[in-house]
Amino acid sequence: MSTGEISISTLARDLQTTPSTVSRALNGLPGVSAKKAAAIRAYADRLGYRPAPYYGKRSNCIAMLFPDSTVEPIDEQFQRRQIYAAERYVSQIGKFLFVNFVSTSSQQLPKLLQEQRVDGVLLAQYHQRSLVEQIRGQGVPVVALDDETLRLPCDCVISNPRKGTVELLNRLFETGHRRFAMVITNRKFPTVDRRFKVFDMDLAEHGLTPPPEYIISNVGNSLADGARSARQLLSLAELPDAVIFTNDLIALGAMLEFTRAGIAIPNQISIASFDNSELCDMTLPPLTSVELHTNDVVKIGIDHLVKLIDNPPPPSTDTFTQIEVDSSLVWRQSCRDHSK
C-alpha cells in the first residue's frame, strides 16, 4: 500500500476504532486517552501516513479565522476593515472566503477545517499557538496577519509602524513638542507592542524619557476608555503637549473629553494615533494618524497563502517567513504644525 492510499479510515479500520478517534489522536484533541493516542500516532508514523486533503480536490476556498473571546476587548471597526479587504481581494482572484469565529476556550478546530472544506487558513488578530499547531497538523497551509513568527509557528504578515511613527515624532519634535505621552491598549498584541517600542526608542534618540505618569497602559478599546485616559492626563500637574494613542477609536474618545474640559486641540495639546480609519476625517479637528496599510497586509497575506497552497512546504519545516509592510504618516489638523 502506498502512503497516498493511507487515510484516516484505513487507520481506523486497522486499529479497530472510529475515524473520529483517529482524527482526534492525530491532532492532539481531547477525548482520547494518552496511551491510545500515542499508539495511534505510532501506527500512523509506521505506515507513513501524511494528511493530504488537497491533492486533486481543491475547494478553491480560504478560511479567515478570528478569535471569539468574551474576555478580550474586540476592535470591531478594525475587524470589519480586515474582512472587507479580504472578501474583495479573494473575489478578485477567483476564490471564496469563509469567515469563522473560533472560541479561544475551545480545543476543537472549526468544522470547516475538520471536514477539509478549505485549501488554506488566514488567521486574523490574536490566536493561540496551539490553534496553529492543530491546523498544521491537518496539513493545511496557514498564514497569520498582524503577528510574528517569534510567537506563532507559521508564516506571518505584519505592519511595521517604524517609518510612520518616526516621521510623526520627528515632526512633532521639530515644532517644539517635548512632553510626550502615550495611551496604550494591550501590549500582549504584537502590533500594539511594536507601536510602543518605536515610540519609546525614537524619543530616547531625541534624549527624551517620558515620566511614568505619561504612559497609560492596558486601556480598554472604546470611546469611554479613551475619555478616561484623557481625564487621567488632565489630573496631572503638567499636561503633556502631545499624546499618541495606539488606535483611532480611543484617540477620538480622548479628543471629546479634552474638548469638554476646554483644552484646545492642537493649540494646547497635539493628538495622534494609529490605523488611519475613516474616523480620522470625522473628528474635529481631523485626526493625525499612522497609516498601517491594512488592505496591503491582508492582500499580501492572501497572496502568500495561495503560494503555500500551490507549493506546500514540508510538514516538518520549522523555518517561517516574516513579511513586513511599511507604515506611513497622514498628517492632519489635530497636531500643531508650528512652535508655540
N, C-alpha and C positions, 0 to 999 in steps of 0.2 A: 504493500500500500504506500503510495506517495504521500508526502506531507500535505500536498494540496487537497487530498481526499479526506484528511482527518478533520472532522468537525466536532463541535460540542456534543452533537447527538451520538457520534461514533464513540467518543469518550464515555458518555453516559451509559451507552449500551454495554461497552466492555466492562465498565465498573459496576454495572447493575444498580445504577442510580438514575436520577432525573436530570435532564438538561439544565434545569434552573439551578440545581445543586452544583453542577459542574461550573456553570457560569459564575455563581457566587464565589466558589472556591478560587477560580482563576483570577477574579477581580477583587479579591480581598474583602468581600462584602459579608455582613453578619448573617447568621442563620445556618452556618456550617461549623462543626467542631474543628478546633485547630488541628487535631490528629487527622481527621478525614480530609480537610482542605490540603494539608501537606501531602497526603497520599495521592490526591487527585492531581496536584501540581507536578509531583514527581513522575507520575504516569504520563502526563501530557508532555513533559520535557523529554521523557524517554522515547516517545513516539515522534518527537519533533513537531508537535502541534504549534501553529502560529495563527493568531486571529487574522483573517484575511477577508473582511466583509466587502471589499470594494472591487475585486478583480472581476471584470465582466458585468458588473451590475451596479454601476454608479447611479445614485439617486438624483444627482445634479442639485442637491440641497445642502445648505450650510446652516448650522445651528449657531445662534448667538445667545449665550447664556449670561444672565445677570444674577447676582446673589439676592435672595429674598430673605431679608433679616428683619426681625421685629425689634432688634436691639440697636443696630447701626442706623444713623440718620441717612436718608436717601436724597441725593441731589436729583430730583425728578426732572428738572429742566435739562440738565446735562445728559441724563439718561435718554430723554426724548430726542435730543440732538444726535446722539450716537445711533439710535435706532433708525431715525430718518436718513442719516448719511449712509448707513449700511443697506437699508432697503433700496434706496435709489441706485447705489453702485452695483449691488448684486443683480438687480434687474437689468442694468446696462450691459453686464457681461453675460447675460442669458442664464442666470442661475436663480434659485429660490432661497428664501431666508425663513427659518423658523426662529422666532424669539421665545425664549423659555426662561422662567424664573426658578432658580434652584434654591431650595431651603438650605440655609447654612448649617442646620442641625441634622439634616438627613445624611445617611451614609449610602444612599442609593443613587445611581445615575438616573437622569430623566428617561422616561420610556422611549423617547425617540432615539436615544443612544443605545439603550438596551436592545432595541429592535433593529438597530443598524439602519436607520432611515436617513442618515445624513452622511455626507462624504468628509466633512471636517467641522471643527468647532472653533468659534471665535469667543473668547472669554472677555467680557467687559466688566470693568470695575474690579472689586477686590475679592478674589476667590482663595480657597484653601489649597494648599499644596496637595492634599490627599485627593481632591477632585481631579487635578491634572494627572496624577498618577493613575487614577481609575480610568480616565479617558484614554491615556496612552496604553493602558493595559488592554483596552478593546481594539488596539491597532488603529485608532482614529487620529489623524493629524490634528494638532491643536496649536493655536496662536493666541497669546494674551495681549489685550490692549491696556495701555497705561500701567504696565507692570514691568518688573525687572527679572532677568534670568538669575540674579543673585537670590531671589526669593522663590521663583517657580521653575520647575524642570521642563521648560518649553521655550520656544522662540517667543520674543516679546517685542512689541512696538510701543514706544512711549514718547511723549513730547518732552523736549529739553528746554526748560524755562530760562536757561542762562542768557541767551542773546537778548531777549526782550526785557528781562529783569535788569541786566547790567545797563542797557540803554536807558531804562526808566530811572534807575538810581543815579546814574551819571548826570542825567538831565536835571533831576531834582537838586542834586548837589551843586550843579552849575548855577542854579537860580536861587542859591542861598539857603536851602534847607539843610538843617543839621540835626534836628531832633526827630529821628525816625522811629516809628512804632510798627509792629506787625501783629495782625489778628489772624490766628491760625485755627483751622478746624481740627483735623486729627492727623498727626504726623505718622501714624502707622501706615497710611496710604502713601505709596511711593511718590505719586505726583505731588502731594502736599509737602512731603518731607523735602523733596528737591527744591521746591519754591523757597522754603525757609533757609535751606543751606546756601543757596545762591545769594539771597538777601543778606545773610549773616557774613558770608565770605567777602562779598563786594563792599559792604560797609567797612569791614576790617581793613580792606585795601585803601580805603579813604581815611583810615585812622580813627574810625568811629565804632564804639561798642554801646548799643542801646542799653539803658538801665533795665533791670529785670521787670519793672512795672510797665515798661513799654512793649513787652512781649506777652500777649494774651493767648493762651493755648487752650485746646480742647473745647473750642466754641462750637455750639450746635449749628446746624445748617438751615437757618431760617431768617426771615426779616427780623423777627423778635430777638433772635440771638445776636444779630448784628447790632441792633439797637442797644442791647445790654452791654455789649463790648464798648460802644460809644460812651455810655453812661459811666463805665469803669474808667475810661480815659478822662472824662470830664471831671471826675472826682480827684484827679491828681493835682498836686501843687502847681505843676507846669505842664501845659498841654503840648503834645508833640506838634511839630509843624508839617509832618507828612505821615500818613498812615497807609500801609499796604495790607490789603485783605486777600486771603487765599482764594476767594471767588467773588463773583459779581453780586450774588444774592445778599450775602452778609454785608457787603460794602454798601448796597442800597439801603439796608436797614439802618446802618450807622449814619449814612448821609441824612436820612429823615430825622434821626434823633439829634444830630448836630444842628440841623436847621431849626428844629423845635427849641433848642437851647440858645438860639441866637448866634451861633457860630457861623461866620460867613465862609463858604466854600467857593473859591480856593484862597481868598484873601487872608483868612486866618489859619486855615488848615487845608492841605492838599490831600486828596483821596485817590487811591489807585487800587487795582485788583487784577485778577486773572480770569481768563476764559473768553473775554470779549463777546459775550452773549448779546442778544437783542435788547436786553435790559439797559445796556450802556448808552444807547441813544435816547432812552426814555427818561433817564434821570435828569434832575435839574440842579446843577449843570450836568451836561453829558459826562459820563464816567470814563476816565483813562483806564485802559486795561491791556494786559499782555495777552496777545492772541496766541493760543496754543495749537491752532490748526487741527481741530478735532476731526474735520472731514478728511484731512490728509492722513491722520493716524489711522482712521477706520479704513480708508481706501488702501493704504499700504499694507495694513494687516490682512485685508481680504486677498490682495494680490499675492502676498507671501503664503497665505494658507492654500490658495489654489496651486501654487508652485509645489507645496508639500504634498498635496493630494496627487498631483501628476507625477511627482518624483519622491515617494516617501523615503525618509531616512531609515537606516537600520533600527529595529526596535530597541537595541541595546545602547543606542547613542546617548552619551552624557555631555555632549557639547552643544550649546544652544546659542542662537543668534540674537543679539540685542540691536534693534533698529531705532535710531534716534531721529526725531523730527524737530527741526529748529523752530523756535518761537519768534515773535516779532512784536513791536510796541505799536499800539494805537493810542496816540496822544489826544486827549480831549480837554474840555474846559474845567474839569474837576481838579486839575493840577495847576498851580501858579507857574506862569511862564516868565516871570521876571523877579528880580530880587526885591525884597521889601524896602 
